[in-house]
Amino acid sequence: MTPYSDPSRTDAATAATPDEGLRRSLGLGRRRFLSTCTAVAAGAVAAPVFGAAPALAQDRGGDHDHAHGRGHVLVPPHKRGIILYTVRDATARDPLASDLPSGFREVFRQLARHGYRQVEFAGYRQHANAPGGDNLESVQGARLLRSWLDDHGLRAQGNHGFIPPSWPLTEADKDTFKKHLEIANILGMDHMGTGGDPTGSSYRADWDVAADKWNAMGEMARREGIKLYTHNHDSAYGFLLDGGPLDDQGRPTRSSGIRKLEYFLKITDPRLVWLEMDVFWAHVARYKFHTYTAHDGSTRRSVFDPAGLVARHNKRYPLFHAKDGVVSSTNGMGYDMVPFGTGDIDYTTFFSRVGQRNYHNPMVEDDNSPSATDPAQSLREAKISYDNMAALRARRC
């Protein structure tokens, strides 16, 4: 793939070495190539990657560090969270067969010790031998979970759970959806959502149907005081097929250049439907979806800017998945997942550009943290990720 340029730079500015072109094509920060800030400020970003001193890595203090020339804290302590999918092996572990933290209660205790103050659920199942049993997807189970959260100073901010598959909604689906809203309220959540895109289609008509469905569900959620959100992967940022010649099934084959999720934002009610950007998958989309075939048949370029999309629709994005990646030219995605702060995605710039530090809720996620050979890995990497998030400071140039 030919590296493409950062839209925020002039053509002259993008003339660079192949490595620099790749950096820009992936939306990387400049900290691995150049720095326009002081050496100390650059060190504040790099330290979590290469082994920060404990005093830095565990700094959970105030908003500024003027003595060292560092800017404000980018993620305030009360906003540092983790989706429990990252430590799913620990919640699913048999406490009778291991001395490691097992089940929700013990995992909450360990995450709180690491410094986390928020969690996002990925369902309510755990090992059957853990306190409360295997399935806590009930009013009684939610009350038990809430008591453990409160014991350890944690707040639930969301769940990747049940979204009715059909449209129009069946009565059974409405009842199940309402049960999940009740659980969310018991847990004290402001948000409830799903881990999947509203539709996997590339066609405008299907996104119109998805918007009708999400607006209806969002209204049900709003009546219960909950913000409904959709979590999205790279394909949702591909280009909408909305014109040009029709295929043999009467479907459009070319694009206006509008991205699917941008269209969804436009046609859903901002009072009813919210989004959770997975920053890793958004950067994968930047790598993959940068050209399209226009209605007239010409090939056009449009480089995706994840932080720019959030900045334009800031209040629509109450949640993020803070997932990191190292550059890869072999896997077709542009990145391989790694613990937060150990990769190449420039989170210092991302969080600086989107602002609203006391509104957004970034949840650490690493799909690959659980290990078949190292049962302690996921919770250990959760600590690494927390320390790296806590160390993020705005650059002072």
Residue pairs with C-beta under 8 A, 6 or more apart in sequence:
1 25
1 287
3 18
3 21
3 22
3 24
3 25
4 24
4 25
4 290
4 291
4 301
4 303
5 11
5 14
5 21
5 24
5 25
5 303
6 14
6 24
6 27
6 303
7 303
7 305
8 305
9 24
14 21
14 24
16 24
19 33
20 33
22 327
22 329
23 30
23 32
23 33
25 286
25 287
25 290
26 283
26 286
26 287
26 327
26 334
26 335
26 344
27 283
27 286
27 287
27 305
27 306
27 345
27 346
28 327
28 344
28 345
28 346
29 45
29 344
29 345
29 346
29 348
29 349
30 36
30 346
31 42
31 45
31 46
31 346
31 348
32 344
35 41
35 42
36 397
37 395
37 396
37 397
38 69
38 396
38 397
40 68
40 69
40 70
41 69
41 70
41 71
41 393
41 395
41 396
41 397
42 395
44 56
44 68
44 70
44 391
44 393
45 348
45 392
45 393
45 395
47 53
47 56
47 57
47 391
48 56
48 57
48 341
48 342
48 387
48 388
48 391
48 392
49 341
49 342
49 343
49 388
52 387
52 388
52 391
56 391
57 387
57 388
57 390
57 391
58 115
58 387
58 390
59 65
59 390
59 391
60 77
60 115
60 390
62 73
63 72
63 73
63 76
64 70
64 71
64 72
64 73
65 393
69 396
70 393
70 396
71 393
71 394
71 395
71 396
72 357
72 393
72 394
73 357
73 390
73 392
73 393
74 347
74 348
74 351
74 352
74 357
74 392
74 393
74 394
75 351
75 357
75 362
75 389
75 390
75 392
76 357
76 358
77 115
77 117
77 390
78 117
78 118
79 117
79 118
79 357
79 358
79 360
79 361
79 362
80 115
80 116
80 117
80 118
80 362
80 364
80 386
80 389
80 390
81 116
81 117
81 118
81 119
81 120
81 157
81 361
81 362
81 363
81 364
82 111
82 116
82 118
82 119
82 120
82 363
82 364
82 365
82 382
82 385
82 386
83 119
83 120
83 121
83 122
83 160
83 321
83 363
83 364
83 365
84 91
84 104
84 107
84 119
84 120
84 121
84 122
85 122
85 160
85 365
85 367
86 364
86 365
86 366
86 367
86 369
86 378
86 381
86 382
86 385
87 107
87 111
87 369
87 370
87 378
87 379
87 382
88 122
88 370
88 378
89 370
89 371
89 375
89 378
90 100
90 101
90 102
90 106
90 107
90 110
90 378
90 379
91 102
91 103
91 104
91 107
91 125
91 126
91 127
91 130
92 125
92 126
92 127
93 100
93 101
93 102
93 103
93 127
93 375
94 102
94 127
94 129
95 102
95 103
95 106
95 127
95 129
95 130
96 129
98 375
100 375
100 376
100 379
101 107
101 109
101 110
101 379
102 127
102 130
103 126
103 127
103 129
103 130
103 131
103 132
104 126
104 130
104 132
104 136
104 145
104 148
105 130
105 131
105 132
105 148
106 130
107 379
108 119
108 148
108 149
108 151
108 152
108 154
109 152
110 379
111 119
111 152
111 154
111 379
111 382
112 152
112 153
112 154
114 379
114 382
114 383
114 386
115 386
115 387
115 390
116 154
116 382
116 386
117 153
117 154
117 155
118 154
118 155
118 156
118 157
118 361
118 363
119 149
119 154
119 155
119 156
119 157
119 363
120 156
120 157
120 158
120 159
120 160
120 319
120 363
121 156
121 158
121 159
121 160
121 161
121 187
122 159
122 160
122 195
123 137
123 159
123 160
123 161
124 135
124 136
124 137
124 141
124 142
124 145
124 159
124 161
124 183
125 134
125 135
125 136
125 137
126 132
126 134
126 136
127 134
128 134
131 144
132 141
132 144
132 145
135 141
136 142
136 144
136 145
137 183
138 183
139 182
139 183
139 186
141 183
142 182
142 183
142 186
142 187
143 186
145 156
145 187
146 156
146 186
146 187
146 188
149 155
149 156
149 187
149 188
155 188
156 184
156 187
156 188
156 189
157 189
157 190
157 191
157 319
157 361
157 363
158 189
158 190
158 191
158 192
158 193
158 229
158 276
158 319
158 361
158 363
159 180
159 183
159 184
159 187
159 189
159 192
159 193
160 193
160 194
160 195
160 231
161 180
161 192
161 193
161 194
162 176
162 177
162 180
162 194
163 177
163 193
163 194
163 196
163 217
164 170
164 173
164 174
164 176
164 177
164 213
164 217
165 173
166 173
167 209
167 212
167 213
169 177
169 213
169 216
169 217
174 220
177 217
177 220
178 220
178 224
180 192
181 192
181 220
181 221
181 224
181 226
182 224
184 191
184 192
184 224
184 226
185 224
185 225
185 226
189 226
190 226
190 227
190 318
191 226
191 227
191 228
191 229
191 274
191 276
191 318
191 319
191 361
192 221
192 226
192 227
192 228
192 229
193 228
193 229
193 230
193 231
193 274
193 276
193 319
194 229
194 230
194 231
195 231
196 230
196 231
196 233
197 230
197 232
197 233
197 235
197 236
197 261
198 207
198 210
198 211
198 213
198 214
198 230
198 236
198 264
199 206
199 207
199 209
199 210
200 235
201 207
202 238
202 239
202 240
202 241
202 260
203 240
203 241
203 242
203 251
203 252
204 240
204 241
204 242
204 252
204 263
207 240
207 260
207 263
207 264
207 267
208 267
210 264
211 264
211 267
211 268
211 273
214 228
214 230
214 264
214 268
214 272
214 273
215 268
215 269
215 272
215 273
217 228
218 228
218 268
218 269
218 271
218 272
218 273
219 272
221 227
221 228
221 272
222 228
222 271
222 272
227 274
227 318
228 272
228 273
228 274
229 273
229 274
229 275
229 276
229 318
229 319
230 273
230 274
230 275
230 276
231 275
231 276
231 278
231 319
231 321
232 261
232 275
232 276
232 277
232 278
232 281
232 282
233 278
233 281
234 281
234 282
234 284
234 285
234 288
234 289
234 333
235 260
235 285
236 259
236 260
236 261
236 264
236 285
237 259
237 260
237 261
237 282
237 285
237 286
237 289
237 304
238 259
238 260
238 285
238 288
238 289
239 255
239 257
239 258
239 259
239 260
239 289
239 292
239 302
240 255
240 256
240 258
240 259
240 260
240 263
241 251
241 252
241 253
241 254
241 255
242 252
242 254
242 255
242 256
242 258
243 252
243 254
243 255
243 256
243 295
244 252
244 253
244 254
244 255
244 293
244 294
244 295
244 296
244 297
245 252
245 253
245 254
246 252
246 253
247 253
253 293
254 292
254 293
254 294
254 295
254 297
255 292
255 293
255 294
255 295
256 294
256 295
257 292
257 294
257 300
257 302
259 289
259 304
261 275
261 309
262 309
265 275
265 313
265 316
270 315
270 316
273 316
274 316
274 317
274 318
274 319
275 313
275 316
275 317
275 319
276 317
276 318
276 319
276 320
276 321
277 306
277 309
277 310
277 317
277 319
277 320
277 321
278 320
278 321
278 323
278 365
279 306
279 320
279 321
279 322
279 323
279 345
279 347
279 350
280 321
280 323
280 324
280 325
280 335
280 337
280 345
280 365
281 321
281 323
282 304
282 306
282 309
283 306
283 325
283 334
283 335
283 345
284 325
284 333
284 334
284 335
285 304
285 306
286 303
286 304
286 305
286 306
286 334
287 333
287 334
287 335
288 332
288 333
288 334
289 304
290 301
290 302
290 303
290 304
291 299
291 300
291 301
291 302
292 299
292 300
292 302
293 299
293 300
294 300
306 350
307 349
307 350
307 353
307 354
308 353
310 317
310 353
310 354
311 353
311 354
311 355
314 354
314 355
314 356
314 359
315 356
315 359
317 354
317 360
318 359
318 360
318 361
319 360
319 361
319 362
319 363
320 360
320 361
320 362
320 363
321 362
321 363
321 364
321 365
322 340
322 347
322 362
322 363
322 364
322 365
322 385
322 389
323 337
323 340
323 364
323 365
323 366
323 367
324 337
324 338
324 339
324 340
324 341
324 342
324 343
324 344
324 345
324 347
324 366
325 334
325 335
325 336
325 337
325 338
325 343
325 344
325 345
326 335
326 336
326 338
326 342
326 343
326 344
327 334
327 335
327 344
328 334
328 335
328 336
335 343
335 344
335 345
337 343
337 366
337 367
337 368
338 366
338 368
339 366
339 369
339 381
339 384
339 385
339 388
340 347
340 364
340 366
340 384
340 385
340 388
340 389
341 347
341 384
341 385
341 387
341 388
341 389
341 391
341 392
342 384
342 388
347 392
348 392
348 393
348 394
348 395
351 357
351 362
351 392
352 394
352 395
354 360
362 389
364 382
364 385
364 386
364 389
366 378
366 381
366 385
369 377
369 378
369 381
369 382
370 377
370 378
371 377
371 378
